[in-house]
Structure formats: structure tokens, C-alpha cells
Amino acid sequence: VVTWNVGTAMPPNDVTSLLHLNTGETNDADVIAIGLQEVNSKINKRLKDALFTDQWSELFMDVLSPFHFILVSTVRMQGVILLVFAKYYHLPFLQDIQTDCTRTGLGGYWGNKGGVSVRLSIFGHMVCFLNCHLPAHLEKAEQRKEDFATILHMQQFEGHAASGILDHDLVFWFGDLNFRIESLDIRFVKYAIDSNILSQLWEKDQLNIAKSTWPVLSGFQEGPLNFPPTFKFDVGTNKYDSSAKKRKPAWTDRILWKIKSPSVGLGVGGRRPSRGILSVSQLCYCSHMEYTVSDHKPVAAIFAVQFASKADKPPVEIYVADEWSRPEQAVVRYKMAAGFHRSSWDWIGLYRVGFRHPKDYVSYVWARSGRGHPCAQFWCLSVVSGLQVMFSEEALPKGKGEYILGYYSNTSSSIAGVTEPFQV
């Protein structure tokens, strides 16, 4: 999980270290959630971003796609953006994907402050990522509490599995939460940072104080703040604010998590429900001083999540030959799990290895039973093992390469089945 208030800056050239890529420690990371705040949202910039995706999202897709990460979902509210990526082979097990956003600026009319969320079922477990930008300034702690409570109350999702944020099995809450350091003057704060006695600042950190006094924060956990405060720096440097305002350094940028309390009720025959235990271990919690485009430093955290059980059968299984060397070999067989809600608008996409998001296909065919579809050239017929479609010669890529097939479910707006890479 990454959070970064980018201060309306242009993206840097490289975010490899921020995403802990090429380090050996997280090459097998499965999901990456990136929360940004203060992305440039001036009207002319927004018009460009409406025509294309914003430059920050483009950068993260470009950097992550060679590592087989696909953009699963994204949501934007003015300058607040949340991006969730996953390895392509996990896509069939990421279902029930929904987003929401809550404006809290100007009494709920303006989206410069508030929260955006992506919720999804990961291997059968409900997980919610919530990126917030809460009110600034030392004296606004009470307002931050009220805004967070508003966000939790307002965000509602469809379906019975988890309608509110705190109904999810696991919640990651992060962003520019804007909590400050109470009481201590700026000279002592800087002395403690320079002397690496950060523990003296922890007890005056407003969020640490709030964890034990605000009921709304009950159950939220956070790793130790073993990195210097991430706000406020002179842009382009690693020096704290030297302007006339001389703002006090603070840990404004935070990443917390909450595991849903197990049901206390007894199950059939007086036994507890056998949902098993969900456990979360934080492996890393750090800031990245090497990025200087903003007055905030980005913060990253790596988690190992142990689920009690794992859905291991995809909703759609796709069968394809190891190689398509002639047009007549471009046959795709597939079968659906019982209970899968198919739509006549489902389709199967042919993706180049390293694709960036579910709509980034080279070509597609409609996954309809019957004799073809008006929008695509292909045949579709029932076979004993399930269904079969065929890509037309015109739909096949001209050059050689490695490709993947993905079944896109229109009902769930997600990929419900993928193949291993094969040669065309």
C-alpha cells in the first residue's frame, strides 16, 4: 500500500523504488494499492484527464505492467485518486469490485477533501481500500474525526456481503490524514528528528492519541513510525519548511488496517462459525526520502495477509493450445462454474503479455452461444466440455509474440478467467 500527497506536481521519471520493485523482497507481491492526494485538478488539467487518463495513473500502469500487474480498479474525486493493481493470474479471483467516494470539503460540496474507496472480494474474502484526504492544520483534529466518521457512514456498497466499509473482513485506511504533533515546539521536534529520538514525538502525535480515545478508531492498527515525519519539506529538497510560515514537521501520511471482529454468536449445534482466522503481518512501513517533487514524502507499507481459506476455482476456465501458428488454430474452449452469472455482453479478449488493464486488448470475440454476433466475426458453438469460440484471421495480431486470453464478465465488470501465456 502506498500513499502520497503529490502537491499538484508532475510525476517523477521513475517510481520503481517506491513500489519496491526489483528489490527481491516483494517480487511476489500480489496486490498493490496506491492512494494519491492533491493530483493537479485545475479545470484545464481535468479536461485533458477526461480525454486521457491522468499522467500519474499512466506512469503507474507503465511501470507495473512489465511486472504482470494489471489495473483492477480506479476511482478519482478531484485530486484524490485510488488505484488498485493485481497480478494478472489473480484477476479471476478478484470479484464484486465496487468503488465509492465521499466529499467532505466545503460542507460536503467540494471534493478537495474526503475519501475514495475500492472494495472487492479477494479469494472469497471482502477487502476494502480507503484513501482519504482529511482537513489540514493542528487545531482541526476534531474536524478530522467528524469527517472520517462521515466517510464511514456515507459509503455504502451493493450486496449483502459487506454493505459498509467496516463490514469488510479487512480494511486498509490510508492517505494524507493530516494529523499533527501537539504541544512540542518546532525546535524540539527538529532536534528529536535530527537526534533520531522519534519516540519522544509519538506520544504527542494526534493520531496516536486518538487511537485510544476515539471510538471510531477502535480496532485500527498501525506499525511503529520508525521514519521521520513526512511533511512539510521544501520542494526539491530533503529540508523541512524554511519559509516564513516554518510549519512544524508531522506524520500526516499514514497507513492503517483493521480486521473485522469475528462473530461472537454461536453457529449450528452451539459451535462457533468456522470462518477461521484472518491474520495480517506488516513487513515494512517506511517513507521514501528520494522523492522530492512534493512537499510530502510518499509512504509505503508491505503486508502479508493470511486468509483462512482460498477460493481456488475461477468462475470461467479457458482452454487454449500452446501455440497459434495458423489461423484455424485460433480456437478457444471455455466452461463456466455453476452459479456464474453470464451476460450476452461477455467477451473474450486477446491480450499481449504486459497488458495494463482489462480493456487493453488486441482483439476480442463475443462469448455468446449461437451463430455469431453482429459486432464481431467469429463462430460459437456448444461442445461437450463447454463452449467454443474462434478468432477470425482478421482479428489475429500480425507479428509474433506472447499472448493471454481473458474472459471479461460484463455483469461483474472484471476478468473471470485467464489462460497461461501462449505463442501466436
N, C-alpha and C positions, 0 to 999 in steps of 0.2 A: 504494500500500500504506500502511495506517495502523496504528499500534499505540498503545494507550492503556491504562494501568492506571488504572481509574476509581475505585479506592479505595472501593468499595461505595456510591458517590454516586448520586443520581438524575440522569438525563440533563439537560443544559442545554437551553434552548429552541431553540437554533439551532446546527447543525454545518455550515453552508454553507461557511464559510471553511476548516474542517478538511478538507473534501472537495474543496477547490479548485474549487468550482462558481462560475459567474458571473464567472470571472476572465479568460476569454479564452484562458488558457494550456492548459487541459485540457478544453475543451468537447467535444473529440473523443476523450476517454479512452474506452477500450473495456471495460476490466475494473477493478473496484475491490475490493480485499481489505481487510477490517477485522478486526484482531485486538484483542480486549478481554481484560483480566485484572481480577480482583477485582470482577466483577459481583456484586451482593448475592446470596448463595446461602443465606441463612438459611432454615430449613425452611418457615416460613410464606410467605416470598417465593417459594421454589421451587414450592410448591403452587399459588400464583397463576400462576406462569410455566408450570406444566404445563397449566393450563387455557387460558391465552392465551400468546402469545409474550411474551418479556420486553420491558420498556419500551425498552431500548437498541436491540434489533432492530427494534421498531416504529418508533422515531424514524428510524433509517437508511432503512428502507423508505419511510417517508412523505416524507423529504427527497429521496431519489433517484428515486422513481417519476416525478415530473414531468419529469425529465431522461432518461426512457426507459430507466432501469436497472431490471433485474429481479433478484430474489434467485435466484441459480443454485443455491446450496447453503449449508447452515449446519451447524455441529456445536458442541455445548456439553458441557463437562466441569466441573461445579460452576460456579465463577466465571470459567472460561476459555471464551471464545466466539470463533468464527471465522465471518465472513460473507463470501461471495463474490458480487458483483454483476456483471452484464454488460448491455450494450445489447441490447434485445430482438431486434434483427435478427441478432445473432451467435449466438443460442441454438442454432440447428440445427448449428452448427459446434463446439459445446461438448459433447463426448461422453465416455463412460466415466467418469462422475462418481462418485467414492467418497470416503468420509470415514473417519477413524480417530482414536482418542485413546489416550494412554498416561498413566497415573497414576504419579507418582514421589514424592508426599508420603507420609510415614509408611511408608517402605519399599515403596511401590507400592500401598498400600491406599487412599490418600486422594487425591482429585483437585484439591486446592487448588494443587498444583504438577504440572507435566508438560507435555504437548504435544497439540494437536489439529491435524488436517490436513484439507485438501480437495485432492484431486488430480483432474485432468481432462485430456482431450485438447483442445487449442485449435488449430483448423485443422490437425489431424493431428499436433501436437507435444505430448508429455507434459509437463505443468507441475504442480508441487506447491507449495501454500502451507502453511507450517508455523508456527503461532502457539504460542509456549512461554512458560511462567512458571517460571523456574528458582529455586533456593534463594537466599535473601537473605544479607546480611552479608559483610563484607570477607574474612573468613577462609574462606569456603566456595567459593572458586574451583575447587578440585579436585572438590568435590561437583557443581558446575555442569557440569564436563566429563563426569563419570560419568553424570549424568542425561541430558545431551544424547546421549551415546553410547547409552544405554539406549533413548531415544526413537527414534533412528535404527534401532536393532536390532529393536525390538518392532513398529514399524509396518510392516504388510505389506498389499498390495493384491492383488485377484484379477486374473488375466490375465497374459499374457506380456510386454506392452508395457513395464511398469515395476512390478515387484513391491515393491521397497523405495524409500524416499524418494530416495536418491542415484542410483537408476536412471533418474530422470526427466531429460528434456533440460534442464529449468530448474527450480531450487528457489528459492523465496523463503522465508527464515528470519527471523522477527521476533518481537517480544514484549518482555515485561519479563524480559530476560536476566540482570539483577541484577548485572552486573559493576561493580566499584568502582574507585576511584583509589587506587593503592598509595602507601605511603611518605610522601607530602606531607601536612602538617598542614592543618587546616581553614582557618587564617588565610591560608596561601599559596594554597590552592585558591580561596578567595573573592577574594583580591587578583587572581589570574590572570583570573578571570571578570570582575571589575569593570574590569580594565585591557585586556580583550579580547586576552589573550595565551594563547589556549586551547591553542596548540601545545605549550606547556610542560606541559600536563596529559595530552596524548595519549600520550606515551611511558610514562606511569605507569598508563594505563588497562589494566585486566586483560584485556579482550577483545583490545585491540591487541597486547598481549604474547603472548596465547595464539595468535593467528593464525599467528605464526611458530614456535611451539613445540609445539602440539598437532596431531598427525596428523589427528584427527577434523575439524579446521577447514580442512584442505588444500583449496584452490580456492575457499573462500568469500571474496567481495569485499564491500567497504563503501565508501561515499563518505566524504569528509572530514567530521569533526564540527565544522562551522562554526557550530554553535548551542550555547548554554550547556547545561551538564548539566541533565537533565530531572527529577531527583529530588534532594532532597526539599524540597517547598515547604510553607509554612503554607497550609492550605486557605483559599480565598477571596482569596489574595494572590499576588504575584509575588516574595515574600521567601522566602529559604531558611530552613530549620528554625530556629526561635528557641526551641524547647522546651528543657527541661533536658538532653535527650539530645544536642542540637546535632549531628545527623547530617551527615556530610560530603557535599556535593553529588557526584553521579555520573551518568554516562551509562548509566543502567540500561535505557533503552528504545531498541531498536536494530532496524535493518532491513538484512539482508544478502542476497546472492544467490549462486548457484553454477550455472555452466553445465557440463553433463556433458562430460567429456573425449571428443573424437572417438575412434572406434575406431581402434586402431593397426594392426589386422590388414588385410591386403590383400584386395581383392574379386576378382571373376572376372577372369581374364586378368592378374592381378598389379596391377590398378589399385585405388586407394583407393575405398571406397564413396562414392557421390556424394550423401551426405546434405546436403552444403552446410554453410555456416557459420551458426550461430545467434549473434546479437550482441545485447548489452544495453547501453544507454546510460542512465546516471542523469541525469535533467534537473533534479531538485530533491531535496534532503534537508534537512528543516527541522523545528523544533519550533514549537508554537503556544502562545505565551505568553498569548493572550487567554482561554484556558480555565482556570478556577480552581476547579472543583468537586472536584478531586482533589489529592493531594499529588504527583502526577506530571503533567508536561505531555505532551500527545499528540505523536507524531512521525509525519510523513508523508514519503513518497518517491514521485516520479513517474519511471517508466521508459519508454523507447522500446525495444520488442523487435522485432528484425528476424528473421523466420523465413526459412529457406532456400526454403521452398515453402509453398503455401497450398491447402488443400482448398477448392474454390470451388463445389461442387455439394452442396446439402443432401441428407440422406437421404430426405426427403419434399418434393416440390414441390406446392404448393397453388394452385389457380386459382379466382378468385372475381371477380364483377362489381364495377365501381367503386362501385356503389350498390345497396342493397336497399330499394326503395321500396314493394314489395308482397310478401306472404308467399311467393308462388310463386317469387320471385327468390332465396330463401334456399337456393341450391344451391351445393354445394362439390364441385369436382372435384380429385382429387389422384392423384399417381403416386409410386411408391417406387423408389429406386435399387436396382440389382442388389445382392444381398447384404444388404439391410436386413432385420433380424430383427423381423418384425411379430408382434404378440400379439393374441389375440382380446379383450384388455382395453385396447387402444389406443383413444384417443378424440380428437375434435377439439373444442377449446374456442373459444368466442366471448368475446373479451376487450375490455373498454373500453380505449382508449388511455390509458396511465398506470397499467396494472395492475402489481401489486407482486411477484407470484411465480406459478409455473405453476398453482397450484390456485386462483388468484384470478379465476376465470372467471364470466361472467354466466350462461352455459348451455353445454351440450355435447351432442354426439351420439357414439354408439359408432362407431368406424371399422371396422365388420365387414362383410365381404361376405355376401350372403344377404338374407333378407327380414325385416329389423328385428331388434330386440334387446329382451328383456323389460324392460330398465331405462330405455328412452328411446323417445320417439315419433319415428320417422324412417324413411325408406326408404333402402336402399342397394343399388346395382346395378352391375354391371360395364359399363363403356363402353370404346370403342376406345382412348381416350387414358389409361385407367387406371380409377379408381374414382370413385364419386359418392355423396354423401350429401346429405340435405336436412334443414334445421332445421324443426321443426313451428312453426305460428303461436304456440302457447303458449310455446315456448322463446325467442321473439324479445323483445328489450327493448322496453319501452313508449315510451320517449322517443327523441328523435333523438340522434345522436352519432357519433363516430368509433370504429371498432372494428377489431380484428385477429383473424385466425383462427390458431390454433396446433395442430399435430398433436402430441399427447403420447404418447410411446413408453413403455409400461409396462415393457418389457424394460430400457431404459436409464435409466428414471426422469427423463427430460428431454424437452424440446421438440425434435422432429426436423424441424419445418418451420413457417414462419410466412409470413403474407402482408404486403403493404404495408397501411397503414391504408385503410379504405374507409367509406363513409357508410351508416348504417342509419336 
